[in-house]
Amino acid sequence: MKVMSEKGSFGQFGGSYVPEDLGKVLGLLDEQFERYKEDPEFIEEFKYYLKEFVGRENPLTFAKHLTEKNGGAKIYLKREDLNHTGAHKINNAIGQILLAKRMGATRIIAETGAGQHGVATATACAIFGMDCTIYMGKLDTERQALNVFRMELLGAKVVAVDAGQGRLKDAVDAALNDLVENYQNTFYLLGSAVGPHPFPTMVKFFQSVISEESKKQILEKEGRLPTAVVACAGGGSNAIGAFAHYLDEPDVRLIGVEPAEAPSLTEGVPAVIHGFKCLTLLDEEGNPKPTYSVAAGLDYPGIGPEHSYLKETGRAEYVTVTGAEALEAFQLLSKVEGIIPALESAHAVAYAGKLAQELDKDDIIIVNLSGRGDKDVQQVYEMIKEQ
């Protein structure tokens, strides 16, 4: 491996640490992305599918009962859970598959942890008649069996990866290996804001619709910007989308919430993983450290390079929430607001409750509710039963 490109760097983070052949493929991808993101016809088609298929724009819902329960600041929920397929992942999947179509790809591959990106990718492939292969850690296929069936129902081939821990990191490894071997006809539709350039930049571009909408919506509802925007952070796609249009608003606090069991930003060190440099959890031998989270989508030893940069510069704050706290928030939001959140999103809900109690009643918190919890209900049932 060597550095093929420093383009896409965020301070010391990001870049592209890949073999030469893959570097050429990513260079072409970068050229095409830069071309089409400025193409009015491409943007018009992207917006068409976001509206007519995904169901955007989705609401910014005032969580009245959750606000009353916690006391303090008002809590609003950005409802990515209401998107078609049940999470924010579909925003990026639609954007990237439109790019893949223009680049002449006939085969799509992707990785997935909790399965939401896999479902979104399989859905996008179904719309456009693309061959689809999804790599998923073996352990995650067991934890998220319903999503595996959904992907297969949508026509995708799901490959259970039993190497390593059989989790998200290992699924990414397998997908990257596939791309190296089949780059002539294959498009890697990466789901999080990680990987070598241009993937983090692309994912941020397609997910920034989240903050574009929430910023407009909160100004309409409250006449001012929020005090804080809170989002869970695993690889970082929903969080960077939720933060994007507030990055130049210094008075808005940006807070990423990690699982205490996989605290890449709070305890990680700069290292190269999956072809890019980021804050990474390493073991004593300098290898990516085994991680575990009750939320499969947050179970990753690294984090997006821009999040690493935002942490280093202090523009964003990153905190941790335990699996037990997320489980409690999962149940609380369900009971008081009638909204069952994804376990990933429940981490953000849990921290927002703590933050609300520290702030004044005039303050405003936007929580990015990155997905719905249908996929987690069986797992939560088993966890509660064991308590």
Secondary structure, DSSP 8 states (H G I E B T S, - for coil): -EEEEEEEEETTEEEEEE-HHHHHHHHHHHHHHHHHTT-HHHHHHHHHHIIIII--S--EEE-HHHHHHH-SSEEEEEEGGGSTTSBTHHHHHHHHHHHHHHTT--EEEEEESSSHHHHHHHHHHHHHT-EEEEEEEHHHHHHTHHHHHHHHHTT-EEEEE-STTSSHHHHHHHHHHHHHHHTTTEEE---SS-SSTTHHHHHHHHHTHHHHHHHHHHHHHHSS--SEEEEE-SSSHHHHHHHGGGTT-TTSEEEEEEETTS-HHHH-EEEEETTEEEEE-B-TTSSB-----SSGGG--S---HHHHHHHHHTSEEEEEE-HHHHHHHHHHHHHHHS--B-HHHHHHHHHHHHHHHHS-TT-EEEEEE-BBSGGGHHHHHHHHHH-
